Amino acid sequence: MEHILTAVSLIAQPYVLMIICISALYGLFVGAIPGLTATMATALLVPVTFFMDPVPALAAIVTMEAMAIFAGDIPGALVRIPGTPSSAAYVDESYALTQKGRAGFVLGVDVTVAAIGGMMGAVILIALAPMLAEIAMRFTSFEYFWLACIGLSCSVLVTKGSLLKGLISLLIGLFMTTVGVDITLGYPRFTFGITDFLNGFTFIPAMIGMFGVSEVMRNVTGDGCQCNVGAVQTQKLFNGIGPVLRKYRLNVARSGLVGTFVGILPGAGADIGAWIAYALSKKFSKEPEKYGTGHIEGIVDAGTANNAGLGGAWVPALVFGIPGDSITAIVIGVLFMKGLRPGPMIFQRTPEILYAVYIAFIFANLILIPFGVLAIKTGSQMLRVPRNMLMPAILMFCIVGAFAINNTTFDVGVMLACGILAYIMESNDIPVAPAILGIVLGRLLEESFMVSMIKSDWDLTVFFHRPVSAVLGVITVILWSSPVIAAWRGRRRVAEQVATEEAVCEPKIKELT
Amino acid sequence: MRVSNTAIGLFLIVFAGTVLVYVQTFPSLDNGYPGPALFPRVLAVLFLLAGIGLVFEGRRSGEKLLKFDLGPITRAGLINIGLMLAVILAYIYLSDLLGFMILTPLLLLIMAKWLGVKTHWSLVLAVGLTLVIYVLFAKILLVPLPWGLWGW
């Protein structure tokens, strides 16, 4: 209770409130512009928050992400382009309703369920994190090694598309962490005599490159969206929303839970949560035939889930230091740079930081509705902001942000290299998210392994000696074998199908001959 | 900018091979236990396996070995990317000489004009954003910016 009061007093200062409001507007703007993602917004915000105290810095990021994920719905409904990947699951549905002249209604529902979903995610975070932290208190380097393995494996397993390319992305991220002084002997690895490399890749410039510069590169190649949008009828925005919420209250509850738990999975963020919630919604709906024609049910589900996922992603981030999505990955990297190691110790040593995150989440979701309405009203103007002015501005922010962290142009070079790398990766369907998790967790993985090995005099079985460690180890092995089993079962199913088809066809062929 | 899976796979195999050879120069721990070389070596082996997997996938799908296509990117788009990268390089090499107050508006102006923004709007962007960044970083956050030879 005492901590909560401290946290409230930390948040309720004019300076912090002002920062929250500015980051809310920033989040709404970035979220509403197609092609600019919430992760990019975080990467660009980090150089600014880096120089602030932890409480306003974390509050700024939490508020910004909540706003950005909702705002992604605005261009989805107005021009059928998702503002962030998290709104992609239901753009067609939203746009179909807009064409029926109900854009105001869709966006009204969007903002309401986003706030409810976000609040559910926050409540689960607040309830679950301390319980898990109790368990995490007893963890040693063995358990942390397995946790890092589980986190990294999840990030590969949840990638859309080829698992092999997800793995390659992860390896790229892990390999980047081997640059610099090694932890066992202090030997400089892959530095090639460059002193700037001794501490490894500087994290923030690398993130700005991977999410900022690569986005700019993608955006300047296309024609951009020629958005001709009319204003939304926002007079009676919340008319008819009450009955919708009452009718689909079970959907909201289900999707809030689904979104939060998908958010907790390392590497799976709001976008995957929205896709799963949408698919479940269609599966369990009484009117599945209406999906795709402008039916609000799927929007309610997916719109709740993506905002709920944000709170979920902070659970493993705060408790274990394992990021739940790309945004928390960036936050963890920054906390490390500030000497704050996320994990159960935060709960004992600096609980006010924890409570500040909690309260920021609740506060952000409370102000989501008024700020969201403002964004809906100005949505069509935001979409008219000329892209050819926006891109130079973003690129300049990237450069100055990368420079500012250590005051060196070397970091600008790191940003450039990482930007090109991420651009090439994405162009070849290699996802970037596993690489980010690799960059954040690589050191933890190597350190916990090496420490455990030196402690046990290179006896590999110690990883299974402690009961918790053994359980985590078994989970890891199951995760690793799951794609193999899935592939094998898939192949067997095909073989069975072929066999039954042959059995059916053979008599007919005989008859014919 | 897509290349074939086979080409990516081959690249990864070569990369992994180079790493495996290079980490042999790393020292090991007492009693000959692996030290700094262990983690890069494990990663290199995984890179090697992933590379072989990609080559295998690429061959099985029967794609061209040296496929290189720009996809939907036009020539103009490619030049735009080049300009963006050149701007970053210019910042790396010129900021110590020219300083923030000259270089930032200059680069902004070049980018905006190149992307087809009207001159007066380009000027507004160049001057306005330079001031915003200056106030935000140098005045509010108290972060030094590159001042250049003239101390601006």
Interface residues (C-beta under 8 A of the other chain):
Chain A: V48 F51 M52 S162 L164 K165 L167 I168 L171 L174 F175 T178 D182 T184 L185 Y187 R189 F190 V213 V216 M217 V220 T221 G222 P386 N388 M389 M391 P392 A393 L395 M396 F397 I399 V400 F403 A404 N407 T409 V412 G413 M415 L416 G419 I420 Y423 I424 S427 N428 E446 F449 M450 M453 I454 W458
Chain B: M1 R2 V3 I8 L12 Y22 F26 P27 L29 Y33 G35 P36 L38 F39 P40 L43 L46 F47 A50 G53 L54 E57 G71 P72 I73 T74 G77 L78 N80 I81 L83 M84 L85 V87 I88 L89 Y91 I92 Y93 S95 D96 F100 T104 L107 L108 M111 A112 L115 G116 V117 W121 L125 L129 I133 L136 F137 L141 L142 V143 P144 L145 P146
